Structure formats: structure tokens, C-alpha cells
Amino acid sequence: MIELLLPSHGRDVAVGKILCIGRNYAKHAAEMQSEVPEEPIVFLKPSTALVGHGGTVILPPQSQDVHHEVELVAVIGRGGKNIPEEKALEHVDAYAVGLDMTARDLQAEAKRKGQPWTVAKGFDTFAPLGPLVDARRVRDPQNLEIRLTVNGEVRQQGHTRDMVFSVARLIAYCSRIFTLLPGNLLYTGTPDGVGPVRDGDVLEAQITGFPVLRVKVRRNG
Ligand code: MG
């Protein structure tokens, strides 16, 4: 699943890059004992991390503490560079619910050593993505409830109005660094309530009005 069928394109488009935002909800920053950032914290995942609804998240042998982070994902339909914030949502083709799976132990070690998060965030299957919802059906991406259950038990519950930086602001910000291309994904950060997943868990990520994203978790080896 490295290509996506974009609603307005009617054909498969390569994902190319996956942009992700760290600490975009104040309560999540607090639970990580971190400051709310003054500018967006941007990192990348490889497209090989994608897995779709009904797929399996593989826990890698390098980590003993993989966490779930449920997030709103914006799918870019029209590319651009230096996109103004007030035009930014016109570049979104679809939205989806996604999971930013994170090897928390490896991330903590990277933070301690001042190293990048790429390994902690980039394993295969670490970017589950739900079915796409046409952006024209989403009136306001800042007015969505977002939820994650693990084995039927609610673990994360948040609202996109609590984002530190709005989807439009994030697109404008990222487009000043990276040329955005159709098929690029933007994972917009997680609300609080992150926690570990285990072999055999079933994760269900939901955003109001969106189809559910269900994945199971398996340990590799
Ligand atoms: Mg995240």
C-alpha cells in the first residue's frame, strides 16, 4: 500500500512522503513531560511504513515498548510550495484516521542522545492508514472527535479543535520546507492517552463520520 486512490484524481498516486507532527496537542505534550512547541515539530516516515484497514502492525524485535498514537491524517491532492495558510485546505483531497506507531523506548534513547526519531517512527507497518474520506465531505477538520480503542477499551479520546497548530497552518508551514506533491500524507499529531500495545491486541481508530481503521498487533519473532 504505497499508492493511494485519491478521490479527485480517480487513479492511484504514489504516497511519496509521509509528514508527521510531534506534540500538536498540549495534553499529549504534558504527558510526555515536554513543552508545547512554539513552531511545529516535523518528522518523516517512509512510505513502506503504511498498512491499511484490516492489516497487521508488526512489533519489531528492536523495541519492547511500541505505543499507539491516533491521529487525523490529511491527504494532499494538489501539490505546491509556499502555500498560504488561507488556501491550504484547498490542497487537501481527503482525510483519514491514522496511527503513528512509535517505539517509545527507542525514541526516548534518541532524545537522550540528541539523535533523530527516524528509527523509532519508521519501522514497516508503523503508519496504519484508514479508508480515505473525500475532503469535500469534511466541513471543518478542526471539528472532529478522535478516538482509539484497544481490545474494545477506550484509550485515547480527543478533539481536533485542541490542536496547537491547525491543519491549514501545518500545510502552510511544511510547504515552506518541502514541495508538497499529490499523494503526500500529513499525520497531524496525537491527543493524550498514548500507551503500549501488545501481541494480539486489536486497535480500532475512529474519527466522527469516518470509516473505522482496524488493525491487529503481532510480535515478529
Ligand atoms: Mg504522533
Residues whose N, C-alpha, C, O or C-beta is under 5 A from the ligand:
A	BS01	MG	I21 E69 D100 G189 T190
